[in-house]
Amino acid sequence: MAIPALMQNYGERTLTLVRGEGNYVWDDSGRRYLDAISGIAVCGLGHCHPAVTAALQDQAHTLLHVSNLYNIPAQEQLAEKLVALSGMDNVFFSNSGAEANEAAIKLARKLGNARGLACPRIVVMEHAFHGRTLATLTATGNPAAQQGFAPLPEGFLRVPFNDVAAIEALAAQHDDIVAVLVEPVQGEGGIRVPDSDYLLRLRHLCNDRHWLLMLDEIQTGNGRTGELFAYQHAGILPDVVTTAKGLGNGVPIGACLASGVAAQLFGAGSHGSTFGGNPLACRAALAVLETLENEALVERAASLGASLLQQLRVQLGGCEAVHDIRGLGLMVGIELDRPCGELVQQARAHDLLINVTAGNVLRLLPPLTLTDSECRQVADTVSTLVLQFARQAA
Ligand SMILES: *Cc1c(COP(=O)(O)O)cnc(C)c1O
């Protein structure tokens, strides 16, 4: 039911979740669901992980907020930890994914302006998702999401995802490109996994042309794909990487990490945020990174993800309505032959929360803490529902 006091930007919501613990959430009637979407890749440690809760409780009665007018020890510790784990040089903290990407876009613009370019351009991808602020919406490859929001900022060029040759062709036409912005695996766009040498080829291309390679790891980061950051599968280092979602396990925090030239572009006053990197959010993120390590959850995401993909491929093999089953770590997509939004409701009737993105891709983003038997349960329920859905077509 629509609530008049809320803007109607989210469409109809039919489920009220009131409590969470581990890999489960409960609705307002007391019914329990296995959560295979994790608040859209946010609660990677499961709900209300005790380490995060303890850190938040401790910080909540110590100091919540002081602003970036002052030193913030937890922010400094988190920065050092992220830099050590990522191989990047430094970090700017924001409150969301879109804001982390805004920082990345501003870094690219700063570089372009320093090079004397009137309109420095960033190469972005079809089906990309980078957020809902004006610049990140423009970078997003979804015309429907942009509809009605003109004028959109200039300075973006779009090419197909997973197509290095298309970027080379652009480079021949434009001498004002400064950066490539890309997701290592496209999330909202339908769990699109590029060729395994894509990032390495982009790295070479950007090196040759003195462009920044900027990776949006807002969804793929924080262990989700079986490495802390997905670029670590490719053995490369980006110039800029953004993350958010899983970093705070539900506490809003984003990060824009930079290396090399990109790490030196912002001087005092060039960017900022009132809330960004506040003590509460940084304590949560520190607890998340420590827990990923202590519980070996990044390795776990890799092995669980492989096993989930394998089970789905066995159970759905030969089903004609299934066009593709793909993923990396615990980012898994099943592409069907037609829109399949109704599967969300059907899964709910089986006490399972899933998601459908890009119209016809069933998306699974379970917590990294999923057990083997819960993983089998996800695979079994999803396979049953997909096979039933396929039969309805025939
Ligand atoms: C979710 C997401 C964003 C936007 O993050 P918000 O916190 O909603 O602003 C940007 N990029 C990617 C890849 C995402 O998955």
PDBQT file of the ligand as one rigid body, heavy atoms in Angstrom, charges set to zero:
ROOT
HETATM    1  C1  LIG A 401      24.668   0.059  -5.902  1.00  0.00    +0.000 C 
HETATM    2  C2  LIG A 401      25.662   0.527  -6.893  1.00  0.00    +0.000 A 
HETATM    3  C3  LIG A 401      25.965   1.892  -7.029  1.00  0.00    +0.000 A 
HETATM    4  C4  LIG A 401      25.230   2.984  -6.273  1.00  0.00    +0.000 C 
HETATM    5  O1  LIG A 401      25.398   2.894  -4.917  1.00  0.00    +0.000 OA
HETATM    6  P1  LIG A 401      24.392   3.764  -3.951  1.00  0.00    +0.000 P 
HETATM    7  O2  LIG A 401      24.923   3.474  -2.581  1.00  0.00    +0.000 OA
HETATM    8  O3  LIG A 401      23.024   3.257  -4.186  1.00  0.00    +0.000 OA
HETATM    9  O4  LIG A 401      24.560   5.175  -4.340  1.00  0.00    +0.000 OA
HETATM   10  C5  LIG A 401      26.943   2.239  -7.928  1.00  0.00    +0.000 A 
HETATM   11  N1  LIG A 401      27.611   1.317  -8.648  1.00  0.00    +0.000 NA
HETATM   12  C6  LIG A 401      27.349  -0.008  -8.539  1.00  0.00    +0.000 A 
HETATM   13  C7  LIG A 401      28.129  -0.985  -9.346  1.00  0.00    +0.000 C 
HETATM   14  C8  LIG A 401      26.357  -0.433  -7.665  1.00  0.00    +0.000 A 
HETATM   15  O5  LIG A 401      26.072  -1.742  -7.608  1.00  0.00    +0.000 OA
ENDROOT
TORSDOF 0
